[in-house]
Amino acid sequence: MTTLSARHEAGGAVTGGFTPPVWARKLGTYLLNVWASVVLLYLFAPIFVIIAFSFNKPKGRFNYLWQRFTLDNWRHPFRYSDLVHAMEYSLRIAVIAAAVATAMGALMAIALARYRFRGNSIVNLLIVLPLTTPEIVLGSSLLTLFISANTPRGFTTILIAHIMFCVSFVALTVKARLRGFDWTLEDASMDLGAPPWRTFRKVTLPLITPGILAAFLLSFALSIDDYIITVFVSGNSVTFPIQVINQAKVSVPPQINVLATMVLGVSVTVMAIGSLLGARRAARLG
């Protein structure tokens, strides 16, 4: 019986292909790993800076230059009430907006992936449209809409705006998770007597939960981080990004980094728990 290496050599001889030496393959793998590490370092460098400067003790009012290590910032993370209130306000909006957008976007993604109907391509285009539209255009358009409807700007208008742009991200994220999904599992469940809701709850939902969780965390991060659209529709309400931008004119205390690090830690913890639960579920099914 011809071995796999013999077949490979024979194929290379017939087609005239070139097999690089072992040292060249090892060098290519090493360079690829180095390049990937550089790219990851570039991506995560701002996060490392945020965390590091939460332990900095600046000499003046601006936490821009590293002076010396201290734990005082973490002993008094809620020293500035304006920052705390703005963070609480942003967290409340982000949680509600992410939950509503995840529910709407996930169901939309399932419908687009599961069924084919007239206008399917138009719906896909409309989902991508908010992602390609500049935020300043979306913000000014929403402002015009709310003024025309005589709607007071505040918590409700911010929530509507955040849900609007988060739905697109959720739909695309969950739809990517559904690509290649075996829909015959649903048919098999219903053939065995399970009603549609039980099939969705016991079969479909557990398999797409990682995508839904990722979409929720992405929506949460986008909502709590948004400034451009929010500043148009916020009225007198102050979210955390607006408070930080306004306060940066007079001072940048390290508590800003502390609060941001706290939110980052909670998000990473939730993501880690979700990944762990997904891995355990996959191990049980395997």
C-alpha positions in Angstrom: 0.0 0.0 0.0 1.4 3.4 -1.0 2.0 5.6 2.1 0.8 9.2 2.3 4.3 10.6 2.0 5.0 8.5 -1.1 1.8 9.8 -2.7 2.8 13.3 -1.8 6.2 12.8 -3.3 4.7 11.2 -6.4 2.3 14.1 -6.8 5.1 16.6 -6.4 7.1 14.8 -9.1 4.2 14.7 -11.5 3.1 18.3 -11.1 6.6 19.7 -10.7 5.7 21.1 -7.3 8.4 22.2 -4.8 8.4 21.0 -1.2 10.3 23.5 1.0 12.9 22.1 3.4 12.1 21.6 7.0 14.1 24.6 8.2 12.2 26.9 5.9 8.8 25.6 7.2 10.0 26.1 10.8 11.2 29.6 9.9 7.9 30.5 8.3 5.9 29.2 11.3 8.2 31.2 13.6 7.8 34.4 11.6 4.1 34.0 11.4 3.8 33.5 15.2 6.0 36.6 15.8 3.8 38.7 13.4 0.6 37.5 15.1 2.1 38.4 18.5 3.0 41.9 17.2 -0.6 42.4 15.9 -2.1 41.2 19.1 0.1 43.5 21.1 -0.9 46.4 18.9 -4.6 45.6 19.5 -4.4 45.2 23.2 -1.8 47.9 24.0 -4.6 50.6 24.8 -6.3 48.2 27.2 -3.0 47.5 29.0 -2.4 51.3 29.2 -5.9 51.8 30.7 -5.3 49.1 33.4 -1.7 50.3 34.1 -2.7 53.9 34.6 -5.4 53.0 37.0 -2.5 52.3 39.4 -0.7 55.6 38.6 -0.4 58.6 41.0 -0.2 61.7 38.8 1.3 64.9 40.2 -1.3 67.2 38.7 -4.9 66.9 37.6 -4.2 65.0 34.4 -3.4 61.3 34.4 -1.4 61.3 31.2 2.2 60.6 32.3 3.3 57.7 34.5 4.7 58.9 37.9 4.6 56.1 40.4 2.7 53.0 41.5 -0.1 53.4 44.0 -3.2 51.5 45.2 -5.0 54.7 46.5 -7.1 54.9 43.3 -8.5 51.5 43.9 -9.1 52.2 47.6 -11.3 55.2 46.6 -12.7 54.2 43.1 -15.9 56.2 43.7 -14.4 59.5 44.9 -15.9 61.6 42.1 -19.7 61.4 42.3 -20.2 62.9 38.8 -18.2 60.0 37.2 -20.0 57.4 39.3 -23.4 58.8 38.4 -22.5 58.9 34.7 -21.2 55.4 34.8 -24.3 54.1 36.5 -26.4 55.9 33.9 -24.4 54.4 31.0 -24.5 50.9 32.5 -28.3 51.1 32.9 -28.7 52.1 29.2 -26.1 49.6 28.0 -27.7 46.6 29.7 -31.2 47.4 28.5 -30.1 48.3 25.0 -28.0 45.2 24.7 -30.8 42.9 25.9 -33.4 44.4 23.6 -31.0 44.5 20.6 -29.9 40.9 21.2 -33.5 39.7 21.3 -34.4 41.5 18.2 -31.2 40.9 16.2 -31.0 37.2 17.1 -34.6 36.5 16.0 -33.9 38.5 12.8 -30.7 36.5 12.1 -32.5 33.2 12.7 -35.3 34.2 10.2 -32.7 35.3 7.6 -30.7 32.1 7.9 -33.6 29.7 8.2 -35.9 31.0 5.5 -35.7 32.3 2.0 -38.4 34.9 1.1 -38.9 37.8 -1.3 -36.9 40.8 -0.3 -34.3 38.7 1.6 -31.4 40.5 -0.1 -33.0 43.9 0.7 -33.3 43.1 4.4 -29.6 42.0 4.4 -28.7 45.3 2.8 -30.7 47.3 5.4 -29.0 45.4 8.2 -25.5 46.5 6.9 -26.6 50.0 6.2 -26.4 51.4 9.8 -22.8 50.0 10.0 -21.7 51.8 6.9 -23.3 55.1 7.7 -21.1 57.6 9.5 -22.1 58.1 13.1 -22.4 61.8 12.8 -25.0 61.3 10.0 -27.0 58.9 12.2 -26.8 61.2 15.2 -28.0 64.3 13.3 -30.7 62.3 11.6 -32.0 60.9 14.9 -31.9 64.4 16.3 -34.0 65.7 13.4 -36.5 62.8 13.9 -36.9 63.4 17.6 -37.3 67.2 17.2 -39.9 66.6 14.4 -41.8 64.2 16.7 -41.5 66.7 19.6 -39.9 64.0 21.7 -37.9 65.2 24.8 -34.3 64.1 24.6 -33.0 62.0 27.4 -32.9 58.4 28.6 -35.6 57.2 26.1 -34.0 58.8 23.1 -30.6 57.5 24.0 -32.0 54.0 24.5 -33.8 54.1 21.1 -30.6 55.2 19.3 -28.4 52.6 21.0 -30.8 49.8 20.2 -31.0 50.9 16.6 -27.3 50.6 15.9 -26.7 47.5 18.1 -29.4 45.4 16.3 -27.2 45.4 13.1 -24.2 44.1 15.0 -26.2 41.4 16.8 -27.9 40.2 13.6 -24.6 39.9 11.7 -22.9 38.2 14.7 -25.6 35.6 15.2 -26.0 35.1 11.5 -22.3 34.2 11.3 -22.8 31.7 14.1 -25.7 30.1 12.1 -23.7 29.7 9.0 -23.4 26.0 8.4 -26.0 25.2 11.1 -27.7 21.8 10.6 -31.4 22.6 10.4 -32.2 18.9 10.1 -31.7 18.8 13.8 -34.9 20.8 14.2 -36.8 18.6 11.8 -35.6 15.5 13.7 -36.8 17.0 17.0 -40.2 17.8 15.6 -40.5 14.4 14.0 -40.0 12.9 17.4 -43.0 14.9 18.7 -41.4 18.0 20.1 -43.4 21.2 19.5 -41.7 24.2 17.8 -41.1 26.1 21.0 -39.6 23.1 22.8 -37.4 22.4 19.7 -36.1 26.0 19.7 -35.5 25.9 23.5 -33.8 22.5 23.6 -32.1 22.2 20.2 -31.5 25.5 18.5 -30.9 27.9 21.4 -28.2 25.9 23.1 -26.3 25.6 19.9 -26.4 29.3 19.1 -25.9 30.5 22.7 -22.2 31.4 22.2 -23.1 33.6 19.3 -25.9 35.3 21.2 -23.6 35.9 24.2 -20.9 37.3 22.0 -23.5 39.6 20.3 -24.8 40.8 23.8 -21.3 41.6 25.0 -20.5 43.4 21.7 -23.7 45.4 22.0 -23.0 46.2 25.6 -19.5 47.5 24.7 -20.7 49.6 21.8 -23.5 51.1 23.9 -21.4 52.1 26.9 -18.6 53.4 24.6 -20.7 55.5 22.2 -20.2 59.2 22.2 -21.0 60.7 18.8 -24.6 59.5 18.4 -25.3 59.9 22.1 -24.3 63.5 22.2 -26.9 64.4 19.6 -29.8 62.7 21.3 -28.9 63.0 25.0 -30.3 66.4 25.8 -29.3 67.2 29.4 -28.5 63.6 30.2 -24.8 62.8 30.8 -23.4 59.3 30.0 -19.9 58.2 31.0 -18.2 59.1 27.6 -19.8 62.5 27.6 -18.7 63.1 31.2 -15.2 62.0 30.4 -14.9 64.3 27.4 -16.3 67.2 29.3 -14.2 66.6 32.4 -11.0 66.2 30.2 -11.0 69.9 29.7 -10.2 70.5 33.4 -8.9 67.2 34.8 -8.4 63.5 34.1 -8.4 61.7 37.4 -7.1 58.1 37.5 -10.6 57.0 38.8 -11.7 57.1 35.1 -9.2 54.3 34.4 -10.3 52.5 37.6 -14.0 52.5 36.5 -13.1 51.5 33.0 -11.0 48.6 34.3 -13.9 47.4 36.5 -16.2 47.3 33.5 -13.5 45.5 31.5 -13.1 42.9 34.3 -16.8 42.2 34.5 -17.0 41.8 30.7 -14.0 39.4 30.5 -15.4 37.4 33.4 -18.8 37.0 31.8 -17.1 36.0 28.5 -14.9 33.4 30.3 -17.9 31.9 32.1 -19.7 31.6 28.8 -16.8 30.0 27.1 -16.4 27.6 30.0 -20.0 26.6 29.9 -19.9 26.2 26.1 -16.8 24.0 26.4 -18.5 21.8 29.0 -21.6 21.5 26.9 -19.6 20.5 23.9 -17.7 17.9 25.9 -20.9 16.4 27.1 -22.3 16.2 23.6 -19.0 14.8 22.3 
